[in-house]
């Protein structure tokens, strides 16, 4: 069985050495590059299972690196950043990031987030029917393929798992706490900005008019509900 490969894109040598040592000690294979351009080449030549991406790179901003990766790859991305402003974090998630860790960070926190993101990537849906259809939206769980009006839509692993959770509970209201716990873990129940960003991303990618969502409905003060439309192949 091949080991999980993690690519670290960070221009700080000490951070690179520390991450290589700590992650290798937990059984991961680790590659480290120090520029955004080298990171893009590395992802293309030998696709990793996960990318740890610094926001402040010397040649290309980390957010731009993530955007370019997202043009052709759904590899999970965790941002590493010294910037703690909510606006910056939102931009990072908007660019295709699955999570972020603020520097300086503890290794236990980083490892927990790595495990959570990899788990979301590897989990396969348990469903009676592998196909779910609602309006123009079609989800093929067997192929992990999402299409809208016949056109394939690329989702990040986190976006896909959030969509899957909604589909499994179609037409039921899910609270903020339920969604955060299921997708990001019980330690993230106050991170409501996660939900705001990812719901906005799903609406942008899957709704005919994101400003007037048909599927991803806000339940004010409570959470969100996925409203199914005919035809529907129920997933239980």
Kinemage of the C-alpha trace (Angstrom):
@kinemage 1
@onewidth
@group {chain A} dominant
@subgroup {mainchain}
@vectorlist {calphas} color= white
{ca unk a 1} P 0.000 0.000 0.000
{ca unk a 2} L 1.472 3.342 -1.051
{ca unk a 3} L 2.018 6.003 1.585
{ca unk a 4} L 0.186 9.313 1.573
{ca unk a 5} L 2.196 12.061 -0.146
{ca unk a 6} L 2.092 15.625 1.115
{ca unk a 7} L 3.547 18.575 -0.785
{ca unk a 8} L 4.676 21.539 1.320
{ca unk a 9} L 4.925 24.863 -0.533
{ca unk a 10} L 6.577 27.281 1.890
{ca unk a 11} L 9.570 29.599 1.458
{ca unk a 12} L 10.682 29.362 5.101
{ca unk a 13} L 13.389 26.647 5.308
{ca unk a 14} L 12.817 26.046 9.017
{ca unk a 15} L 9.098 25.499 8.470
{ca unk a 16} L 9.860 23.112 5.630
{ca unk a 17} L 12.329 21.109 7.730
{ca unk a 18} L 9.990 20.981 10.695
{ca unk a 19} L 7.022 19.821 8.623
{ca unk a 20} L 9.087 17.233 6.776
{ca unk a 21} L 10.356 15.807 10.068
{ca unk a 22} L 7.027 15.834 11.893
{ca unk a 23} L 4.955 14.473 9.008
{ca unk a 24} L 7.489 11.805 8.057
{ca unk a 25} L 7.480 10.626 11.674
{ca unk a 26} L 3.731 10.004 11.279
{ca unk a 27} L 4.188 7.914 8.151
{ca unk a 28} L 3.692 10.510 5.422
{ca unk a 29} L 5.957 11.018 2.422
{ca unk a 30} L 6.802 14.717 2.200
{ca unk a 31} L 8.124 16.913 -0.615
{ca unk a 32} L 9.059 20.543 0.002
{ca unk a 33} L 9.420 23.409 -2.485
{ca unk a 34} L 9.933 27.083 -1.725
{ca unk a 35} L 8.193 28.905 -4.587
{ca unk a 36} L 4.720 28.935 -6.025
{ca unk a 37} L 5.955 28.108 -9.509
{ca unk a 38} L 7.872 25.073 -8.258
{ca unk a 39} L 4.742 24.034 -6.380
{ca unk a 40} L 2.622 24.171 -9.516
{ca unk a 41} L 5.187 22.084 -11.383
{ca unk a 42} L 5.344 19.554 -8.539
{ca unk a 43} L 1.550 19.162 -8.402
{ca unk a 44} L 1.482 18.608 -12.149
{ca unk a 45} L 4.383 16.192 -12.401
{ca unk a 46} L 3.683 14.017 -9.368
{ca unk a 47} L 0.234 14.786 -7.945
{ca unk a 48} L 0.257 14.657 -4.130
{ca unk a 49} L -2.562 13.560 -1.851
{ca unk a 50} L -2.515 16.891 -0.002
{ca unk a 51} L -0.926 20.324 -0.369
{ca unk a 52} L 0.177 22.519 2.538
{ca unk a 53} L 0.389 25.974 0.963
{ca unk a 54} L 1.872 29.137 2.440
{ca unk a 55} L -0.003 32.328 1.593
{ca unk a 56} L 3.098 34.541 1.423
{ca unk a 57} L 5.374 33.136 -1.270
{ca unk a 58} L 8.196 35.098 -2.934
{ca unk a 59} L 7.048 34.738 -6.552
{ca unk a 60} L 3.318 33.943 -6.706
{ca unk a 61} L 0.810 34.597 -3.926
{ca unk a 62} L -0.481 31.410 -2.348
{ca unk a 63} L -4.068 32.328 -3.235
{ca unk a 64} L -3.108 32.561 -6.913
{ca unk a 65} L -1.292 29.217 -6.691
{ca unk a 66} L -4.474 27.647 -5.311
{ca unk a 67} L -6.577 29.182 -8.088
{ca unk a 68} L -4.254 27.752 -10.740
{ca unk a 69} L -4.257 24.313 -9.115
{ca unk a 70} L -8.050 24.371 -9.005
{ca unk a 71} L -8.203 24.850 -12.771
{ca unk a 72} L -7.307 21.180 -13.223
{ca unk a 73} L -6.943 19.444 -9.859
{ca unk a 74} L -9.156 18.725 -6.841
{ca unk a 75} L -6.229 17.879 -4.543
{ca unk a 76} L -6.998 19.027 -0.968
{ca unk a 77} L -5.259 22.275 0.007
{ca unk a 78} L -4.600 23.506 3.540
{ca unk a 79} L -3.324 27.072 3.724
{ca unk a 80} L -0.585 28.058 6.174
{ca unk a 81} L -0.749 31.748 7.032
{ca unk a 82} L 0.482 34.334 9.524
{ca unk a 83} L -2.484 36.510 8.552
{ca unk a 84} L -5.326 36.074 11.009
{ca unk a 85} L -7.863 38.435 9.421
{ca unk a 86} L -11.183 36.792 8.599
{ca unk a 87} L -11.189 38.488 5.177
{ca unk a 88} L -7.906 36.816 4.231
{ca unk a 89} L -9.156 33.420 5.366
{ca unk a 90} L -12.346 33.839 3.376
{ca unk a 91} L -10.341 34.730 0.255
{ca unk a 92} L -8.197 31.641 0.787
{ca unk a 93} L -11.232 29.374 0.997
{ca unk a 94} L -12.808 31.130 -1.987
{ca unk a 95} L -9.679 30.366 -4.009
{ca unk a 96} L -10.214 26.648 -3.484
{ca unk a 97} L -8.661 25.942 -0.097
{ca unk a 98} L -10.163 23.226 2.073
{ca unk a 99} L -8.866 24.560 5.388
{ca unk a 100} L -6.275 26.883 6.888
{ca unk a 101} L -3.933 26.926 9.853
{ca unk a 102} L -2.631 30.163 11.343
{ca unk a 103} L 1.094 30.460 12.097
{ca unk a 104} L 2.505 29.830 14.591
{ca unk a 105} L 0.628 26.564 14.865
{ca unk a 106} L 0.944 23.497 17.042
{ca unk a 107} L 1.754 20.189 15.392
{ca unk a 108} L -1.254 18.425 17.006
{ca unk a 109} L -3.618 20.999 15.475
{ca unk a 110} L -2.011 20.707 12.049
{ca unk a 111} L -2.066 16.903 12.149
{ca unk a 112} L -5.740 16.916 13.153
{ca unk a 113} L -6.597 19.118 10.189
{ca unk a 114} L -4.494 16.993 7.833
{ca unk a 115} L -6.289 13.845 8.995
{ca unk a 116} L -9.698 15.501 8.656
{ca unk a 117} L -9.059 16.697 5.105
{ca unk a 118} L -7.613 13.352 4.012
{ca unk a 119} L -10.531 11.532 5.605
{ca unk a 120} L -13.003 13.644 3.636
{ca unk a 121} L -11.105 12.853 0.455
{ca unk a 122} L -11.049 9.112 1.073
{ca unk a 123} L -14.567 8.575 2.403
{ca unk a 124} L -16.910 6.922 -0.028
{ca unk a 125} L -20.648 7.491 0.236
{ca unk a 126} L -22.787 4.611 1.428
{ca unk a 127} L -25.921 4.847 -0.634
{ca unk a 128} L -28.599 2.514 -1.930
{ca unk a 129} L -28.613 4.400 -5.211
{ca unk a 130} L -25.302 5.732 -6.552
{ca unk a 131} L -27.120 8.380 -8.592
{ca unk a 132} L -28.887 11.442 -7.214
{ca unk a 133} L -30.777 13.853 -9.461
{ca unk a 134} L -32.520 17.078 -8.594
{ca unk a 135} L -33.510 19.443 -11.366
{ca unk a 136} L -30.443 19.911 -13.585
{ca unk a 137} L -28.128 18.681 -10.821
{ca unk a 138} L -26.844 15.116 -11.051
{ca unk a 139} L -24.438 13.467 -8.588
{ca unk a 140} L -22.843 10.137 -9.493
{ca unk a 141} L -21.495 8.883 -6.170
{ca unk a 142} L -19.819 5.859 -7.742
{ca unk a 143} L -17.754 8.034 -10.064
{ca unk a 144} L -17.627 11.013 -7.659
{ca unk a 145} L -18.874 13.097 -10.569
{ca unk a 146} L -21.123 16.152 -10.366
{ca unk a 147} L -22.849 17.639 -13.403
{ca unk a 148} L -25.242 20.537 -13.973
{ca unk a 149} L -27.311 20.408 -17.153
{ca unk a 150} L -24.902 17.763 -18.445
{ca unk a 151} L -21.741 19.813 -17.857
{ca unk a 152} L -19.250 18.453 -15.338
{ca unk a 153} L -18.534 20.667 -12.341
{ca unk a 154} L -15.297 20.371 -10.406
{ca unk a 155} L -15.671 20.430 -6.635
{ca unk a 156} L -12.969 20.427 -4.004
{ca unk a 157} L -13.033 17.437 -1.618
{ca unk a 158} L -14.636 19.584 1.069
{ca unk a 159} L -17.262 20.985 -1.305
{ca unk a 160} L -18.056 17.447 -2.447
{ca unk a 161} L -18.441 16.118 1.111
{ca unk a 162} L -20.649 19.070 2.046
{ca unk a 163} L -22.832 18.435 -1.013
{ca unk a 164} L -22.967 14.733 -0.133
{ca unk a 165} L -24.105 15.557 3.404
{ca unk a 166} L -26.882 17.773 2.069
{ca unk a 167} L -27.980 15.114 -0.426
{ca unk a 168} L -28.087 12.416 2.246
{ca unk a 169} L -30.407 14.695 4.249
{ca unk a 170} L -32.299 16.260 1.352
{ca unk a 171} L -35.237 18.465 2.378
{ca unk a 172} L -34.172 18.406 6.026
{ca unk a 173} L -32.803 21.435 7.841
{ca unk a 174} L -29.227 20.948 9.046
{ca unk a 175} L -28.020 23.279 11.780
{ca unk a 176} L -24.761 25.181 11.640
{ca unk a 177} L -23.434 22.966 14.425
{ca unk a 178} L -24.405 19.759 12.627
{ca unk a 179} L -22.737 20.839 9.407
{ca unk a 180} L -19.568 22.084 11.084
{ca unk a 181} L -19.254 18.976 13.238
{ca unk a 182} L -19.787 16.560 10.353
{ca unk a 183} L -17.413 18.273 7.920
{ca unk a 184} L -14.785 20.003 10.049
{ca unk a 185} L -15.037 18.237 13.397
{ca unk a 186} L -16.395 19.095 16.861
{ca unk a 187} L -13.608 21.599 17.516
{ca unk a 188} L -14.899 23.807 14.665
{ca unk a 189} L -18.490 24.410 15.768
{ca unk a 190} L -17.931 28.175 16.069
{ca unk a 191} L -16.254 28.579 12.669
{ca unk a 192} L -19.391 29.751 10.884
{ca unk a 193} L -17.327 31.570 8.245
{ca unk a 194} L -16.419 28.136 6.885
{ca unk a 195} L -20.053 27.496 6.098
{ca unk a 196} L -20.696 30.934 4.625
{ca unk a 197} L -17.801 30.523 2.195
{ca unk a 198} L -18.525 26.956 1.151
{ca unk a 199} L -22.267 27.489 0.763
{ca unk a 200} L -21.475 30.472 -1.442
{ca unk a 201} L -19.096 28.311 -3.481
{ca unk a 202} L -21.671 25.544 -3.931
{ca unk a 203} L -24.299 28.058 -4.964
{ca unk a 204} L -21.933 29.654 -7.459
{ca unk a 205} L -21.040 26.296 -8.993
{ca unk a 206} L -24.369 24.475 -8.836
{ca unk a 207} L -27.216 26.987 -8.807
{ca unk a 208} L -28.645 28.523 -12.030
{ca unk a 209} L -28.838 31.853 -10.176
{ca unk a 210} L -26.668 31.932 -7.017
{ca unk a 211} L -28.472 35.070 -5.847
{ca unk a 212} L -31.786 33.166 -5.887
{ca unk a 213} L -30.812 29.653 -4.804
{ca unk a 214} L -33.163 26.798 -5.588
{ca unk a 215} L -31.251 24.065 -3.777
{ca unk a 216} L -29.153 25.539 -0.958
{ca unk a 217} L -31.716 27.363 1.117
{ca unk a 218} L -30.837 29.444 4.168
{ca unk a 219} L -32.853 28.793 7.298
{ca unk a 220} L -32.247 32.096 9.143
{ca unk a 221} L -30.634 31.673 12.517
{ca unk a 222} L -30.632 27.880 12.204
{ca unk a 223} L -28.638 26.554 9.270
{ca unk a 224} L -29.277 25.385 5.714
{ca unk a 225} L -31.554 22.990 3.860
{ca unk a 226} L -31.002 21.255 0.532
{ca unk a 227} L -34.308 21.555 -1.310
{ca unk a 228} L -34.686 18.749 -3.842
{ca unk a 229} L -36.517 19.088 -7.121
{ca unk a 230} L -37.967 16.536 -9.490
{ca unk a 231} L -36.533 14.288 -10.857
{ca unk a 232} L -35.025 12.822 -7.698
{ca unk a 233} L -33.324 9.493 -7.097
{ca unk a 234} L -33.321 9.272 -3.315
{ca unk a 235} L -30.132 8.460 -1.475
{ca unk a 236} L -30.479 6.858 1.941
